[in-house]
Amino acid sequence: MANQFKASEKGTKIRLTLDVSQELNNTLNELADDGNTTKSDILRRAIALMEIAVKAQKEGGKVMLVNNDKSETKEIVGLY
């Protein structure tokens, strides 16, 4: 990923407090477990993906999901 976020490259870390629903916390836990990582890392990756999506949309592009054999695509709308 060309625009990967690394806190050490971006300066001093800032601690945030975030209130989430139990459902979102469960989702974060599942994603972190599946990826063998932390909830913080899942949120960092989500923000990096959002940054890429917003930039693409601002430049007139689209965010798409394409299956492995490229026989089906889905456009992701409403991100920005």
Jmol script that loads the backbone (N, CA, C; Angstrom):
load data "model"
ATOM      1  N   MET A   1       0.848  -1.164   0.000  1.00  0.00           N
ATOM      2  CA  MET A   1       0.000   0.000   0.000  1.00  0.00           C
ATOM      3  C   MET A   1       0.898   1.233   0.000  1.00  0.00           C
ATOM      4  N   ALA A   2       0.742   2.073  -0.966  1.00  0.00           N
ATOM      5  CA  ALA A   2       1.631   3.210  -1.168  1.00  0.00           C
ATOM      6  C   ALA A   2       1.500   4.260  -0.081  1.00  0.00           C
ATOM      7  N   ASN A   3       0.327   4.391   0.513  1.00  0.00           N
ATOM      8  CA  ASN A   3       0.079   5.450   1.473  1.00  0.00           C
ATOM      9  C   ASN A   3      -0.088   4.888   2.882  1.00  0.00           C
ATOM     10  N   GLN A   4       0.726   3.920   3.249  1.00  0.00           N
ATOM     11  CA  GLN A   4       0.594   3.260   4.542  1.00  0.00           C
ATOM     12  C   GLN A   4       0.984   4.198   5.673  1.00  0.00           C
ATOM     13  N   PHE A   5       0.162   4.249   6.703  1.00  0.00           N
ATOM     14  CA  PHE A   5       0.382   5.121   7.849  1.00  0.00           C
ATOM     15  C   PHE A   5       1.311   4.451   8.843  1.00  0.00           C
ATOM     16  N   LYS A   6       2.322   5.160   9.266  1.00  0.00           N
ATOM     17  CA  LYS A   6       3.204   4.714  10.334  1.00  0.00           C
ATOM     18  C   LYS A   6       3.377   5.884  11.283  1.00  0.00           C
ATOM     19  N   ALA A   7       2.927   5.709  12.522  1.00  0.00           N
ATOM     20  CA  ALA A   7       2.956   6.812  13.487  1.00  0.00           C
ATOM     21  C   ALA A   7       4.356   7.359  13.674  1.00  0.00           C
ATOM     22  N   SER A   8       5.368   6.491  13.681  1.00  0.00           N
ATOM     23  CA  SER A   8       6.729   6.956  13.912  1.00  0.00           C
ATOM     24  C   SER A   8       7.212   7.874  12.795  1.00  0.00           C
ATOM     25  N   GLU A   9       6.655   7.708  11.589  1.00  0.00           N
ATOM     26  CA  GLU A   9       7.031   8.559  10.461  1.00  0.00           C
ATOM     27  C   GLU A   9       6.237   9.862  10.462  1.00  0.00           C
ATOM     28  N   LYS A  10       5.110   9.884  11.157  1.00  0.00           N
ATOM     29  CA  LYS A  10       4.228  11.043  11.138  1.00  0.00           C
ATOM     30  C   LYS A  10       4.415  11.933  12.368  1.00  0.00           C
ATOM     31  N   GLY A  11       5.272  11.560  13.299  1.00  0.00           N
ATOM     32  CA  GLY A  11       5.514  12.391  14.470  1.00  0.00           C
ATOM     33  C   GLY A  11       5.036  11.735  15.743  1.00  0.00           C
ATOM     34  N   THR A  12       4.815  12.568  16.730  1.00  0.00           N
ATOM     35  CA  THR A  12       4.429  12.108  18.060  1.00  0.00           C
ATOM     36  C   THR A  12       3.052  11.457  18.033  1.00  0.00           C
ATOM     37  N   LYS A  13       2.920  10.365  18.765  1.00  0.00           N
ATOM     38  CA  LYS A  13       1.623   9.696  18.878  1.00  0.00           C
ATOM     39  C   LYS A  13       0.700  10.490  19.796  1.00  0.00           C
ATOM     40  N   ILE A  14      -0.571  10.502  19.460  1.00  0.00           N
ATOM     41  CA  ILE A  14      -1.611  11.150  20.242  1.00  0.00           C
ATOM     42  C   ILE A  14      -2.564  10.072  20.732  1.00  0.00           C
ATOM     43  N   ARG A  15      -2.879  10.065  22.008  1.00  0.00           N
ATOM     44  CA  ARG A  15      -3.823   9.088  22.548  1.00  0.00           C
ATOM     45  C   ARG A  15      -5.239   9.638  22.407  1.00  0.00           C
ATOM     46  N   LEU A  16      -6.134   8.817  21.859  1.00  0.00           N
ATOM     47  CA  LEU A  16      -7.534   9.183  21.709  1.00  0.00           C
ATOM     48  C   LEU A  16      -8.396   8.264  22.563  1.00  0.00           C
ATOM     49  N   THR A  17      -9.499   8.796  23.044  1.00  0.00           N
ATOM     50  CA  THR A  17     -10.504   7.988  23.709  1.00  0.00           C
ATOM     51  C   THR A  17     -11.699   7.929  22.773  1.00  0.00           C
ATOM     52  N   LEU A  18     -12.200   6.732  22.549  1.00  0.00           N
ATOM     53  CA  LEU A  18     -13.257   6.540  21.564  1.00  0.00           C
ATOM     54  C   LEU A  18     -14.378   5.727  22.177  1.00  0.00           C
ATOM     55  N   ASP A  19     -15.593   6.254  22.134  1.00  0.00           N
ATOM     56  CA  ASP A  19     -16.771   5.507  22.588  1.00  0.00           C
ATOM     57  C   ASP A  19     -17.390   4.819  21.380  1.00  0.00           C
ATOM     58  N   VAL A  20     -17.592   3.511  21.471  1.00  0.00           N
ATOM     59  CA  VAL A  20     -18.210   2.744  20.389  1.00  0.00           C
ATOM     60  C   VAL A  20     -19.300   1.857  20.971  1.00  0.00           C
ATOM     61  N   SER A  21     -20.205   1.430  20.107  1.00  0.00           N
ATOM     62  CA  SER A  21     -21.254   0.508  20.538  1.00  0.00           C
ATOM     63  C   SER A  21     -20.648  -0.869  20.808  1.00  0.00           C
ATOM     64  N   GLN A  22     -21.384  -1.697  21.518  1.00  0.00           N
ATOM     65  CA  GLN A  22     -20.923  -3.065  21.771  1.00  0.00           C
ATOM     66  C   GLN A  22     -20.759  -3.817  20.450  1.00  0.00           C
ATOM     67  N   GLU A  23     -21.665  -3.560  19.498  1.00  0.00           N
ATOM     68  CA  GLU A  23     -21.589  -4.219  18.193  1.00  0.00           C
ATOM     69  C   GLU A  23     -20.291  -3.849  17.464  1.00  0.00           C
ATOM     70  N   LEU A  24     -19.941  -2.563  17.457  1.00  0.00           N
ATOM     71  CA  LEU A  24     -18.710  -2.146  16.790  1.00  0.00           C
ATOM     72  C   LEU A  24     -17.487  -2.697  17.515  1.00  0.00           C
ATOM     73  N   ASN A  25     -17.530  -2.726  18.841  1.00  0.00           N
ATOM     74  CA  ASN A  25     -16.421  -3.302  19.598  1.00  0.00           C
ATOM     75  C   ASN A  25     -16.251  -4.781  19.260  1.00  0.00           C
ATOM     76  N   ASN A  26     -17.359  -5.502  19.130  1.00  0.00           N
ATOM     77  CA  ASN A  26     -17.290  -6.915  18.745  1.00  0.00           C
ATOM     78  C   ASN A  26     -16.673  -7.071  17.357  1.00  0.00           C
ATOM     79  N   THR A  27     -17.075  -6.191  16.440  1.00  0.00           N
ATOM     80  CA  THR A  27     -16.524  -6.233  15.078  1.00  0.00           C
ATOM     81  C   THR A  27     -15.025  -5.958  15.100  1.00  0.00           C
ATOM     82  N   LEU A  28     -14.609  -4.957  15.857  1.00  0.00           N
ATOM     83  CA  LEU A  28     -13.178  -4.648  15.974  1.00  0.00           C
ATOM     84  C   LEU A  28     -12.414  -5.830  16.558  1.00  0.00           C
ATOM     85  N   ASN A  29     -12.972  -6.454  17.583  1.00  0.00           N
ATOM     86  CA  ASN A  29     -12.323  -7.631  18.172  1.00  0.00           C
ATOM     87  C   ASN A  29     -12.181  -8.760  17.163  1.00  0.00           C
ATOM     88  N   GLU A  30     -13.236  -9.029  16.407  1.00  0.00           N
ATOM     89  CA  GLU A  30     -13.199 -10.096  15.396  1.00  0.00           C
ATOM     90  C   GLU A  30     -12.162  -9.791  14.316  1.00  0.00           C
ATOM     91  N   LEU A  31     -12.149  -8.559  13.833  1.00  0.00           N
ATOM     92  CA  LEU A  31     -11.179  -8.184  12.801  1.00  0.00           C
ATOM     93  C   LEU A  31      -9.755  -8.287  13.328  1.00  0.00           C
ATOM     94  N   ALA A  32      -9.545  -7.840  14.554  1.00  0.00           N
ATOM     95  CA  ALA A  32      -8.210  -7.913  15.148  1.00  0.00           C
ATOM     96  C   ALA A  32      -7.787  -9.368  15.330  1.00  0.00           C
ATOM     97  N   ASP A  33      -8.699 -10.209  15.811  1.00  0.00           N
ATOM     98  CA  ASP A  33      -8.380 -11.631  15.981  1.00  0.00           C
ATOM     99  C   ASP A  33      -8.072 -12.286  14.642  1.00  0.00           C
ATOM    100  N   ASP A  34      -8.911 -12.022  13.639  1.00  0.00           N
ATOM    101  CA  ASP A  34      -8.709 -12.608  12.302  1.00  0.00           C
ATOM    102  C   ASP A  34      -7.382 -12.175  11.696  1.00  0.00           C
ATOM    103  N   GLY A  35      -6.986 -10.922  11.955  1.00  0.00           N
ATOM    104  CA  GLY A  35      -5.757 -10.391  11.385  1.00  0.00           C
ATOM    105  C   GLY A  35      -4.553 -10.533  12.293  1.00  0.00           C
ATOM    106  N   ASN A  36      -4.751 -11.180  13.439  1.00  0.00           N
ATOM    107  CA  ASN A  36      -3.668 -11.360  14.410  1.00  0.00           C
ATOM    108  C   ASN A  36      -2.999 -10.026  14.739  1.00  0.00           C
ATOM    109  N   THR A  37      -3.841  -9.037  15.039  1.00  0.00           N
ATOM    110  CA  THR A  37      -3.349  -7.686  15.308  1.00  0.00           C
ATOM    111  C   THR A  37      -4.181  -7.051  16.415  1.00  0.00           C
ATOM    112  N   THR A  38      -4.140  -5.739  16.530  1.00  0.00           N
ATOM    113  CA  THR A  38      -4.866  -5.028  17.579  1.00  0.00           C
ATOM    114  C   THR A  38      -6.020  -4.210  17.003  1.00  0.00           C
ATOM    115  N   LYS A  39      -6.928  -3.824  17.884  1.00  0.00           N
ATOM    116  CA  LYS A  39      -8.019  -2.954  17.453  1.00  0.00           C
ATOM    117  C   LYS A  39      -7.472  -1.617  16.967  1.00  0.00           C
ATOM    118  N   SER A  40      -6.441  -1.114  17.621  1.00  0.00           N
ATOM    119  CA  SER A  40      -5.833   0.149  17.177  1.00  0.00           C
ATOM    120  C   SER A  40      -5.301   0.031  15.763  1.00  0.00           C
ATOM    121  N   ASP A  41      -4.661  -1.087  15.460  1.00  0.00           N
ATOM    122  CA  ASP A  41      -4.131  -1.284  14.114  1.00  0.00           C
ATOM    123  C   ASP A  41      -5.265  -1.393  13.094  1.00  0.00           C
ATOM    124  N   ILE A  42      -6.351  -2.060  13.464  1.00  0.00           N
ATOM    125  CA  ILE A  42      -7.512  -2.146  12.564  1.00  0.00           C
ATOM    126  C   ILE A  42      -8.036  -0.743  12.267  1.00  0.00           C
ATOM    127  N   LEU A  43      -8.138   0.110  13.280  1.00  0.00           N
ATOM    128  CA  LEU A  43      -8.612   1.482  13.058  1.00  0.00           C
ATOM    129  C   LEU A  43      -7.636   2.277  12.202  1.00  0.00           C
ATOM    130  N   ARG A  44      -6.338   2.105  12.416  1.00  0.00           N
ATOM    131  CA  ARG A  44      -5.347   2.798  11.570  1.00  0.00           C
ATOM    132  C   ARG A  44      -5.488   2.370  10.116  1.00  0.00           C
ATOM    133  N   ARG A  45      -5.648   1.074   9.890  1.00  0.00           N
ATOM    134  CA  ARG A  45      -5.809   0.574   8.517  1.00  0.00           C
ATOM    135  C   ARG A  45      -7.096   1.089   7.889  1.00  0.00           C
ATOM    136  N   ALA A  46      -8.165   1.141   8.668  1.00  0.00           N
ATOM    137  CA  ALA A  46      -9.443   1.646   8.155  1.00  0.00           C
ATOM    138  C   ALA A  46      -9.320   3.114   7.741  1.00  0.00           C
ATOM    139  N   ILE A  47      -8.619   3.896   8.543  1.00  0.00           N
ATOM    140  CA  ILE A  47      -8.417   5.310   8.216  1.00  0.00           C
ATOM    141  C   ILE A  47      -7.557   5.447   6.965  1.00  0.00           C
ATOM    142  N   ALA A  48      -6.532   4.612   6.827  1.00  0.00           N
ATOM    143  CA  ALA A  48      -5.688   4.649   5.627  1.00  0.00           C
ATOM    144  C   ALA A  48      -6.512   4.312   4.387  1.00  0.00           C
ATOM    145  N   LEU A  49      -7.385   3.307   4.481  1.00  0.00           N
ATOM    146  CA  LEU A  49      -8.251   2.964   3.346  1.00  0.00           C
ATOM    147  C   LEU A  49      -9.224   4.093   3.034  1.00  0.00           C
ATOM    148  N   MET A  50      -9.762   4.716   4.065  1.00  0.00           N
ATOM    149  CA  MET A  50     -10.682   5.838   3.857  1.00  0.00           C
ATOM    150  C   MET A  50      -9.977   6.998   3.172  1.00  0.00           C
ATOM    151  N   GLU A  51      -8.742   7.256   3.575  1.00  0.00           N
ATOM    152  CA  GLU A  51      -7.963   8.326   2.953  1.00  0.00           C
ATOM    153  C   GLU A  51      -7.778   8.062   1.459  1.00  0.00           C
ATOM    154  N   ILE A  52      -7.468   6.831   1.096  1.00  0.00           N
ATOM    155  CA  ILE A  52      -7.303   6.463  -0.307  1.00  0.00           C
ATOM    156  C   ILE A  52      -8.625   6.617  -1.053  1.00  0.00           C
ATOM    157  N   ALA A  53      -9.728   6.181  -0.435  1.00  0.00           N
ATOM    158  CA  ALA A  53     -11.043   6.257  -1.074  1.00  0.00           C
ATOM    159  C   ALA A  53     -11.461   7.709  -1.312  1.00  0.00           C
ATOM    160  N   VAL A  54     -11.258   8.555  -0.319  1.00  0.00           N
ATOM    161  CA  VAL A  54     -11.640   9.970  -0.459  1.00  0.00           C
ATOM    162  C   VAL A  54     -10.822  10.634  -1.553  1.00  0.00           C
ATOM    163  N   LYS A  55      -9.519  10.365  -1.584  1.00  0.00           N
ATOM    164  CA  LYS A  55      -8.666  10.946  -2.624  1.00  0.00           C
ATOM    165  C   LYS A  55      -9.119  10.497  -4.008  1.00  0.00           C
ATOM    166  N   ALA A  56      -9.415   9.210  -4.147  1.00  0.00           N
ATOM    167  CA  ALA A  56      -9.870   8.691  -5.445  1.00  0.00           C
ATOM    168  C   ALA A  56     -11.165   9.367  -5.874  1.00  0.00           C
ATOM    169  N   GLN A  57     -12.102   9.488  -4.953  1.00  0.00           N
ATOM    170  CA  GLN A  57     -13.385  10.104  -5.299  1.00  0.00           C
ATOM    171  C   GLN A  57     -13.226  11.584  -5.634  1.00  0.00           C
ATOM    172  N   LYS A  58     -12.352  12.287  -4.924  1.00  0.00           N
ATOM    173  CA  LYS A  58     -12.109  13.698  -5.230  1.00  0.00           C
ATOM    174  C   LYS A  58     -11.516  13.864  -6.617  1.00  0.00           C
ATOM    175  N   GLU A  59     -10.754  12.859  -7.060  1.00  0.00           N
ATOM    176  CA  GLU A  59     -10.119  12.909  -8.380  1.00  0.00           C
ATOM    177  C   GLU A  59     -11.005  12.309  -9.463  1.00  0.00           C
ATOM    178  N   GLY A  60     -12.268  12.038  -9.127  1.00  0.00           N
ATOM    179  CA  GLY A  60     -13.215  11.517 -10.113  1.00  0.00           C
ATOM    180  C   GLY A  60     -13.188  10.017 -10.260  1.00  0.00           C
ATOM    181  N   GLY A  61     -12.467   9.336  -9.411  1.00  0.00           N
ATOM    182  CA  GLY A  61     -12.391   7.882  -9.479  1.00  0.00           C
ATOM    183  C   GLY A  61     -13.497   7.215  -8.691  1.00  0.00           C
ATOM    184  N   LYS A  62     -13.475   5.897  -8.696  1.00  0.00           N
ATOM    185  CA  LYS A  62     -14.442   5.096  -7.968  1.00  0.00           C
ATOM    186  C   LYS A  62     -13.685   4.090  -7.118  1.00  0.00           C
ATOM    187  N   VAL A  63     -14.339   3.681  -6.057  1.00  0.00           N
ATOM    188  CA  VAL A  63     -13.799   2.619  -5.217  1.00  0.00           C
ATOM    189  C   VAL A  63     -14.590   1.365  -5.551  1.00  0.00           C
ATOM    190  N   MET A  64     -13.867   0.321  -5.955  1.00  0.00           N
ATOM    191  CA  MET A  64     -14.514  -0.904  -6.424  1.00  0.00           C
ATOM    192  C   MET A  64     -13.946  -2.124  -5.715  1.00  0.00           C
ATOM    193  N   LEU A  65     -14.786  -3.141  -5.577  1.00  0.00           N
ATOM    194  CA  LEU A  65     -14.344  -4.469  -5.161  1.00  0.00           C
ATOM    195  C   LEU A  65     -14.414  -5.356  -6.387  1.00  0.00           C
ATOM    196  N   VAL A  66     -13.367  -6.119  -6.623  1.00  0.00           N
ATOM    197  CA  VAL A  66     -13.318  -7.000  -7.789  1.00  0.00           C
ATOM    198  C   VAL A  66     -12.969  -8.391  -7.291  1.00  0.00           C
ATOM    199  N   ASN A  67     -13.758  -9.406  -7.700  1.00  0.00           N
ATOM    200  CA  ASN A  67     -13.420 -10.750  -7.248  1.00  0.00           C
ATOM    201  C   ASN A  67     -12.180 -11.255  -7.987  1.00  0.00           C
ATOM    202  N   ASN A  68     -11.631 -12.352  -7.522  1.00  0.00           N
ATOM    203  CA  ASN A  68     -10.333 -12.831  -8.018  1.00  0.00           C
ATOM    204  C   ASN A  68     -10.275 -13.043  -9.521  1.00  0.00           C
ATOM    205  N   ASP A  69     -11.341 -13.566 -10.125  1.00  0.00           N
ATOM    206  CA  ASP A  69     -11.292 -13.811 -11.569  1.00  0.00           C
ATOM    207  C   ASP A  69     -11.817 -12.628 -12.385  1.00  0.00           C
ATOM    208  N   LYS A  70     -12.079 -11.515 -11.697  1.00  0.00           N
ATOM    209  CA  LYS A  70     -12.508 -10.259 -12.318  1.00  0.00           C
ATOM    210  C   LYS A  70     -13.844 -10.371 -13.055  1.00  0.00           C
ATOM    211  N   SER A  71     -14.622 -11.406 -12.723  1.00  0.00           N
ATOM    212  CA  SER A  71     -15.907 -11.579 -13.387  1.00  0.00           C
ATOM    213  C   SER A  71     -17.016 -10.758 -12.721  1.00  0.00           C
ATOM    214  N   GLU A  72     -16.747 -10.247 -11.532  1.00  0.00           N
ATOM    215  CA  GLU A  72     -17.765  -9.469 -10.838  1.00  0.00           C
ATOM    216  C   GLU A  72     -17.112  -8.298 -10.120  1.00  0.00           C
ATOM    217  N   THR A  73     -17.747  -7.128 -10.246  1.00  0.00           N
ATOM    218  CA  THR A  73     -17.259  -5.953  -9.531  1.00  0.00           C
ATOM    219  C   THR A  73     -18.435  -5.315  -8.781  1.00  0.00           C
ATOM    220  N   LYS A  74     -18.104  -4.644  -7.704  1.00  0.00           N
ATOM    221  CA  LYS A  74     -19.101  -3.906  -6.934  1.00  0.00           C
ATOM    222  C   LYS A  74     -18.508  -2.545  -6.605  1.00  0.00           C
ATOM    223  N   GLU A  75     -19.288  -1.517  -6.867  1.00  0.00           N
ATOM    224  CA  GLU A  75     -18.851  -0.164  -6.532  1.00  0.00           C
ATOM    225  C   GLU A  75     -19.237   0.132  -5.090  1.00  0.00           C
ATOM    226  N   ILE A  76     -18.323   0.716  -4.347  1.00  0.00           N
ATOM    227  CA  ILE A  76     -18.589   1.132  -2.978  1.00  0.00           C
ATOM    228  C   ILE A  76     -18.978   2.606  -3.033  1.00  0.00           C
ATOM    229  N   VAL A  77     -20.170   2.919  -2.577  1.00  0.00           N
ATOM    230  CA  VAL A  77     -20.675   4.292  -2.636  1.00  0.00           C
ATOM    231  C   VAL A  77     -20.924   4.807  -1.225  1.00  0.00           C
ATOM    232  N   GLY A  78     -21.001   6.113  -1.086  1.00  0.00           N
ATOM    233  CA  GLY A  78     -21.365   6.735   0.163  1.00  0.00           C
ATOM    234  C   GLY A  78     -20.246   6.849   1.174  1.00  0.00           C
ATOM    235  N   LEU A  79     -18.996   6.696   0.742  1.00  0.00           N
ATOM    236  CA  LEU A  79     -17.879   6.831   1.670  1.00  0.00           C
ATOM    237  C   LEU A  79     -17.579   8.273   1.996  1.00  0.00           C
ATOM    238  N   TYR A  80     -17.838   9.145   1.036  1.00  0.00           N
ATOM    239  CA  TYR A  80     -17.459  10.539   1.206  1.00  0.00           C
ATOM    240  C   TYR A  80     -18.520  11.422   0.646  1.00  0.00           C
TER     241      TYR A  80
END
end "model"
wireframe off; spacefill off
backbone 0.3
color backbone group
